[in-house]
Amino acid sequence: MSNFEYAFPSIRGVQAGKEYYVSMCPLRLIPRIFLFDDEELSPELRAQRTLNRSRIPEMSRYILGNKNDYVFSAITASINGSVRFTPVDDKTADERLGILHVDMKNQFIINDGQHRRAAIEQAIKEDHSLGDETIAVVFFVDQGLSRSQQMFADLNRHAIRPSKSLGILYDQRSDGGKVGKLVALKSEAFKGMVELERNTLSERSRKLFTLSALCSATSDFLGMREFATPDEAANEAIKYWDELAKHIPEWQLVRKSKMTAGEIRRDFVHSHGVLLQAFGRVGASLSSGKKPNYAPLVNLKKINWSRSNARDWEGRVMIGGRLTKASNSIVLASGFIKKAIGIELSPEEIKAEAVFNKSRARKS
């Protein structure tokens, strides 16, 4: 060890028979001492993925926008040289607590957390007061490139991103998420009919829609309109969805336990996310005046919602009999519904419908 070193108050632990150390680092030190691999190196010579710079501004805004309650998990780093750990006491209980001494000639290579590092660096540039806050760091003594690559693979092997619905359910920051949750829990149309955790519905699921699908559809319904509170926005959405539900008998049958949700999804297109989002766009048009006019919804009874109705749905929201989630399918579905209930189509819907009809005519 040289005369110049870093000293980290740490807890010493053992994993797979090897010592590692857990410490806290001030955020201002993170960009200075923690490195990630040169992006110009070929993948087989790196211990990390290349930095996705498009993620950094969003992560930095998250810190700056939530300075009182942001949360970042620990950074994992390897030290490419020898270290020295001095316990605070020689008592057995205190041998795990001490100071980790690291020669300043050594390098700290990030195994997990390079995007957090870059976001922290950007956030500190905009708000220097963040520099005195800390983040947990787990130190391993480097055992070469192969070990570092294996560490990266192992650290990410079991990392499972939560479903979009679960993320919305637990997110307390997003007003759109709050509105969607209120609609799911309070509306007569959807109460007890929304899957709050998963992004997909199994055949045996008793739910008709996922929370993520309902949030997207409600967002389309509300559009760019401004509301004083999420509750006000949710109440406006609930009025529309409850009125819409009155004109879709199959949804009522599920509520009354006369048909199962699985049967409805199997036999009808109106109980899938792509149609729900189309309904949201239809509702936005019906609400575009000074006062919403939901009277045209009575004409929904003219539509044959059966998935066997290939004449109307194949190529529009189905391909080979399977529902598609393509954004163009949402536009085609909303245009079709608007035409059926007698309201004006948007320029986007008119264009999409013209292309669809031209393509169908060419095939026939």
C-alpha positions as CSV (number, residue, x, y, z in Angstrom):
1,M,0.0,0.0,0.0
2,S,1.3,3.5,-0.8
3,N,1.0,6.5,1.5
4,F,-2.1,7.7,-0.3
5,E,-5.3,5.7,0.1
6,Y,-9.0,5.8,0.3
7,A,-10.5,4.8,3.7
8,F,-14.1,3.5,3.7
9,P,-16.0,2.7,6.9
10,S,-17.3,-0.8,6.0
11,I,-18.9,-4.0,7.1
12,R,-17.0,-7.1,6.1
13,G,-18.8,-10.2,4.9
14,V,-18.2,-13.5,3.3
15,Q,-19.9,-14.8,0.1
16,A,-18.9,-17.9,-1.8
17,G,-15.9,-18.2,0.6
18,K,-14.6,-14.7,-0.4
19,E,-14.6,-11.5,1.5
20,Y,-16.5,-8.5,0.3
21,Y,-17.2,-5.1,1.9
22,V,-20.3,-2.9,2.2
23,S,-19.8,0.8,2.6
24,M,-21.5,4.2,2.0
25,C,-20.0,6.7,-0.4
26,P,-20.9,10.4,-0.7
27,L,-22.5,11.0,-4.1
28,R,-19.8,13.6,-5.0
29,L,-17.2,10.8,-5.0
30,I,-19.1,8.4,-7.2
31,P,-18.2,10.1,-10.6
32,R,-14.6,10.6,-9.4
33,I,-13.5,7.2,-8.4
34,F,-15.9,4.7,-10.0
35,L,-15.1,3.8,-13.6
36,F,-16.9,1.8,-16.3
37,D,-15.3,0.0,-19.2
38,D,-14.2,1.9,-22.3
39,E,-17.1,1.7,-24.7
40,E,-14.7,1.3,-27.6
41,L,-13.6,-2.1,-26.3
42,S,-15.2,-5.1,-28.0
43,P,-17.9,-6.9,-25.9
44,E,-15.7,-9.9,-25.0
45,L,-13.1,-7.5,-23.4
46,R,-15.5,-5.6,-21.3
47,A,-17.0,-6.5,-17.9
48,Q,-20.1,-4.4,-18.5
49,R,-22.7,-3.5,-21.1
50,T,-22.2,-0.2,-23.0
51,L,-23.8,2.8,-21.4
52,N,-27.2,3.6,-22.8
53,R,-27.0,7.4,-22.6
54,S,-30.7,7.9,-23.5
55,R,-31.5,6.5,-20.0
56,I,-29.4,9.0,-18.1
57,P,-31.6,12.2,-18.4
58,E,-34.7,10.4,-17.2
59,M,-32.8,8.9,-14.2
60,S,-31.2,12.3,-13.4
61,R,-34.6,14.0,-13.5
62,Y,-36.0,11.3,-11.2
63,I,-33.3,12.3,-8.5
64,L,-33.8,16.1,-9.0
65,G,-37.6,15.9,-9.0
66,N,-37.8,13.7,-5.9
67,K,-35.0,15.0,-3.7
68,N,-36.9,14.2,-0.6
69,D,-37.8,10.6,-1.4
70,Y,-35.7,9.2,-4.3
71,V,-34.3,5.7,-3.8
72,F,-31.3,4.2,-5.5
73,S,-30.1,0.6,-4.8
74,A,-26.4,-0.2,-4.1
75,I,-23.7,0.0,-6.7
76,T,-21.5,-3.1,-7.0
77,A,-17.8,-2.5,-7.8
78,S,-14.6,-4.5,-8.1
79,I,-11.3,-3.2,-6.9
80,N,-8.4,-4.2,-9.2
81,G,-5.7,-4.4,-6.5
82,S,-5.0,-5.5,-2.9
83,V,-7.0,-3.9,0.0
84,R,-6.5,-3.8,3.7
85,F,-9.3,-4.1,6.3
86,T,-8.7,-3.0,9.9
87,P,-11.5,-4.0,12.4
88,V,-12.6,-1.3,14.9
89,D,-12.0,-3.8,17.7
90,D,-10.6,-7.3,18.2
91,K,-13.8,-8.5,19.8
92,T,-15.5,-11.2,17.8
93,A,-18.7,-9.1,17.4
94,D,-16.8,-6.1,16.1
95,E,-14.5,-7.9,13.7
96,R,-17.0,-7.3,10.9
97,L,-16.9,-3.5,11.4
98,G,-13.9,-1.5,10.4
99,I,-12.1,0.5,7.8
100,L,-11.4,-0.7,4.2
101,H,-8.2,0.8,3.0
102,V,-7.7,1.0,-0.8
103,D,-4.6,2.3,-2.5
104,M,-5.3,5.3,-4.7
105,K,-3.4,3.6,-7.5
106,N,-6.2,1.0,-7.7
107,Q,-9.2,1.3,-9.9
108,F,-12.9,0.8,-9.0
109,I,-14.7,-1.0,-11.9
110,I,-18.5,-0.9,-11.7
111,N,-20.1,-4.4,-12.1
112,D,-23.6,-3.2,-11.6
113,G,-24.9,0.4,-11.5
114,Q,-23.1,2.3,-14.3
115,H,-26.3,4.1,-15.3
116,R,-26.9,5.1,-11.6
117,R,-23.4,6.5,-11.6
118,A,-23.9,8.5,-14.7
119,A,-27.3,9.8,-13.5
120,I,-25.7,10.8,-10.2
121,E,-23.0,12.7,-12.0
122,Q,-25.5,14.6,-14.1
123,A,-27.8,15.4,-11.1
124,I,-24.9,16.8,-9.0
125,K,-23.9,19.1,-11.8
126,E,-27.4,20.7,-11.6
127,D,-27.7,20.6,-7.8
128,H,-24.4,20.5,-5.8
129,S,-26.2,20.0,-2.5
130,L,-26.8,16.4,-3.5
131,G,-23.0,15.7,-3.2
132,D,-23.2,15.2,0.6
133,E,-25.8,12.5,0.3
134,T,-24.7,8.8,0.2
135,I,-25.3,5.6,-1.7
136,A,-24.5,2.1,-0.6
137,V,-21.6,0.4,-2.4
138,V,-20.6,-3.3,-2.3
139,F,-16.9,-3.8,-2.9
140,F,-15.4,-7.0,-4.2
141,V,-11.6,-7.6,-4.8
142,D,-11.1,-8.0,-8.5
143,Q,-10.1,-11.4,-9.7
144,G,-9.7,-10.6,-13.4
145,L,-11.9,-10.0,-16.4
146,S,-13.5,-13.5,-16.5
147,R,-14.7,-13.1,-12.9
148,S,-16.0,-9.6,-13.5
149,Q,-17.9,-10.7,-16.5
150,Q,-19.4,-13.6,-14.5
151,M,-20.3,-11.2,-11.8
152,F,-22.2,-9.1,-14.2
153,A,-24.0,-12.1,-15.6
154,D,-24.9,-13.4,-12.2
155,L,-26.1,-10.0,-10.9
156,N,-28.5,-9.7,-13.8
157,R,-29.5,-13.3,-14.2
158,H,-32.4,-13.1,-11.8
159,A,-33.3,-9.4,-12.2
160,I,-37.0,-9.4,-13.2
161,R,-38.6,-6.1,-14.2
162,P,-42.0,-5.7,-12.5
163,S,-45.0,-5.8,-14.7
164,K,-46.3,-2.5,-16.0
165,S,-49.5,-3.0,-14.1
166,L,-47.7,-3.6,-10.8
167,G,-45.5,-0.6,-11.4
168,I,-48.6,1.6,-11.9
169,L,-50.3,0.1,-8.9
170,Y,-47.4,1.0,-6.6
171,D,-46.3,4.3,-8.2
172,Q,-47.4,7.2,-6.1
173,R,-45.9,9.9,-8.3
174,S,-47.8,9.6,-11.6
175,D,-51.1,11.4,-11.8
176,G,-52.0,9.2,-14.7
177,G,-51.5,6.1,-12.6
178,K,-53.5,7.6,-9.8
179,V,-56.4,8.3,-12.1
180,G,-56.3,4.7,-13.6
181,K,-56.3,3.2,-10.1
182,L,-59.3,5.3,-9.1
183,V,-61.2,4.3,-12.2
184,A,-60.4,0.6,-11.6
185,L,-61.5,0.7,-8.0
186,K,-64.5,3.0,-8.1
187,S,-66.2,2.7,-11.4
188,E,-69.2,0.4,-11.8
189,A,-67.8,-0.7,-15.2
190,F,-64.5,-2.0,-13.9
191,K,-64.8,-2.6,-10.2
192,G,-63.5,-6.1,-9.6
193,M,-62.8,-6.6,-13.3
194,V,-59.3,-5.3,-13.5
195,E,-56.1,-7.3,-13.0
196,L,-53.9,-5.0,-10.9
197,E,-50.6,-6.9,-11.0
198,R,-50.0,-8.8,-14.3
199,N,-49.7,-7.5,-17.8
200,T,-51.4,-10.5,-19.3
201,L,-54.6,-12.4,-18.6
202,S,-54.7,-16.2,-18.5
203,E,-57.7,-18.1,-19.9
204,R,-58.9,-18.8,-16.4
205,S,-58.5,-15.2,-15.2
206,R,-61.7,-13.7,-13.8
207,K,-60.6,-10.3,-14.9
208,L,-61.5,-8.6,-18.2
209,F,-58.7,-6.0,-18.4
210,T,-55.3,-5.2,-17.0
211,L,-54.5,-2.0,-15.1
212,S,-52.0,-1.0,-17.6
213,A,-54.5,-1.3,-20.4
214,L,-57.1,0.7,-18.5
215,C,-54.6,3.4,-17.7
216,S,-53.6,3.8,-21.4
217,A,-57.3,3.9,-22.4
218,T,-58.2,6.4,-19.7
219,S,-55.2,8.5,-20.7
220,D,-56.5,8.6,-24.3
221,F,-60.0,9.5,-23.1
222,L,-58.7,12.4,-21.0
223,G,-56.3,13.6,-23.7
224,M,-54.8,17.0,-23.1
225,R,-57.6,18.3,-20.9
226,E,-56.5,19.8,-17.6
227,F,-58.1,18.9,-14.2
228,A,-57.5,20.4,-10.8
229,T,-56.8,17.0,-9.2
230,P,-56.5,13.3,-10.1
231,D,-59.8,12.7,-8.4
232,E,-61.6,15.2,-10.7
233,A,-60.0,13.6,-13.7
234,A,-61.0,10.1,-12.5
235,N,-64.6,11.2,-11.9
236,E,-64.9,12.5,-15.4
237,A,-63.5,9.2,-16.8
238,I,-65.8,7.1,-14.5
239,K,-68.8,8.8,-16.0
240,Y,-67.8,7.9,-19.5
241,W,-66.7,4.3,-18.7
242,D,-69.9,3.6,-16.7
243,E,-72.0,4.9,-19.6
244,L,-70.1,2.9,-22.2
245,A,-70.5,-0.3,-20.1
246,K,-74.3,0.0,-20.3
247,H,-74.1,-0.6,-24.0
248,I,-71.8,-3.7,-23.9
249,P,-74.1,-6.5,-22.6
250,E,-71.4,-9.0,-22.3
251,W,-69.5,-7.0,-19.7
252,Q,-72.8,-7.0,-17.6
253,L,-73.0,-10.8,-18.0
254,V,-69.6,-11.2,-16.5
255,R,-70.5,-9.0,-13.6
256,K,-73.6,-11.0,-13.0
257,S,-71.6,-14.3,-13.3
258,K,-73.7,-15.4,-16.2
259,M,-70.6,-15.6,-18.4
260,T,-66.9,-16.0,-17.5
261,A,-64.3,-13.4,-18.3
262,G,-62.4,-16.1,-20.2
263,E,-65.4,-16.8,-22.5
264,I,-65.9,-13.1,-23.2
265,R,-62.2,-12.6,-24.2
266,R,-62.3,-15.8,-26.3
267,D,-65.4,-14.8,-28.2
268,F,-65.5,-11.0,-28.5
269,V,-63.0,-8.3,-29.5
270,H,-64.4,-5.6,-27.2
271,S,-62.8,-7.2,-24.1
272,H,-59.2,-6.7,-25.2
273,G,-56.8,-3.8,-24.6
274,V,-56.7,-2.7,-28.2
275,L,-60.5,-2.1,-28.2
276,L,-60.4,-0.6,-24.7
277,Q,-57.9,2.0,-25.9
278,A,-60.1,2.6,-29.0
279,F,-63.0,3.2,-26.7
280,G,-60.9,5.8,-24.9
281,R,-60.3,7.7,-28.1
282,V,-64.0,7.5,-29.0
283,G,-64.8,9.0,-25.6
284,A,-62.4,11.8,-26.1
285,S,-64.3,12.8,-29.3
286,L,-67.6,12.6,-27.4
287,S,-66.2,14.8,-24.7
288,S,-64.6,17.4,-27.0
289,G,-67.5,19.9,-26.7
290,K,-68.4,22.2,-23.8
291,K,-70.6,19.3,-22.5
292,P,-70.0,15.6,-23.1
293,N,-72.5,14.0,-25.4
294,Y,-72.7,10.2,-24.8
295,A,-76.0,9.7,-26.6
296,P,-74.3,8.2,-29.8
297,L,-73.1,5.2,-27.6
298,V,-76.5,3.7,-28.0
299,N,-75.5,2.8,-31.6
300,L,-72.8,0.4,-30.3
301,K,-75.5,-2.2,-30.5
302,K,-75.2,-2.1,-34.3
303,I,-71.6,-3.5,-34.1
304,N,-71.0,-7.2,-34.3
305,W,-68.2,-7.6,-31.7
306,S,-67.7,-11.4,-32.3
307,R,-64.2,-12.5,-33.1
308,S,-65.7,-14.7,-35.8
309,N,-66.8,-11.5,-37.6
310,A,-63.7,-11.5,-39.8
311,R,-65.3,-9.1,-42.3
312,D,-65.0,-6.2,-39.8
313,W,-62.1,-7.3,-37.6
314,E,-59.6,-9.3,-39.7
315,G,-56.8,-7.0,-40.7
316,R,-58.2,-4.2,-38.5
317,V,-57.5,-5.6,-35.0
318,M,-56.9,-9.2,-35.8
319,I,-54.3,-11.0,-37.9
320,G,-55.0,-14.6,-38.6
321,G,-57.7,-14.6,-36.0
322,R,-55.4,-13.3,-33.3
323,L,-55.7,-9.9,-31.6
324,T,-52.9,-7.4,-32.4
325,K,-51.7,-4.6,-30.2
326,A,-50.3,-2.5,-33.0
327,S,-50.9,1.3,-32.6
328,N,-52.4,1.3,-36.1
329,S,-55.0,-1.2,-35.0
330,I,-56.1,1.2,-32.2
331,V,-56.6,3.9,-34.8
332,L,-58.5,1.6,-37.2
333,A,-60.7,0.3,-34.3
334,S,-61.6,3.8,-33.1
335,G,-62.3,5.0,-36.6
336,F,-64.6,1.9,-37.2
337,I,-66.5,2.5,-34.0
338,K,-66.9,6.3,-34.7
339,K,-68.3,5.5,-38.1
340,A,-70.7,3.0,-36.7
341,I,-72.1,5.3,-34.0
342,G,-72.3,8.3,-36.4
343,I,-69.6,10.7,-35.2
344,E,-66.8,12.4,-37.1
345,L,-63.5,10.6,-37.6
346,S,-60.1,12.4,-37.0
347,P,-57.8,13.0,-39.9
348,E,-55.5,10.2,-38.7
349,E,-58.4,7.8,-38.6
350,I,-59.6,8.9,-42.1
351,K,-56.2,8.3,-43.5
352,A,-55.8,4.9,-41.8
353,E,-59.2,3.8,-43.0
354,A,-58.4,4.8,-46.6
355,V,-55.1,2.8,-46.5
356,F,-56.9,-0.2,-44.9
357,N,-59.7,-0.2,-47.5
358,K,-57.2,0.1,-50.4
359,S,-55.2,-2.8,-49.0
360,R,-58.3,-4.9,-48.6
361,A,-59.5,-4.1,-52.2
362,R,-56.1,-5.0,-53.6
363,K,-56.2,-8.4,-51.8
364,S,-59.7,-9.2,-53.1
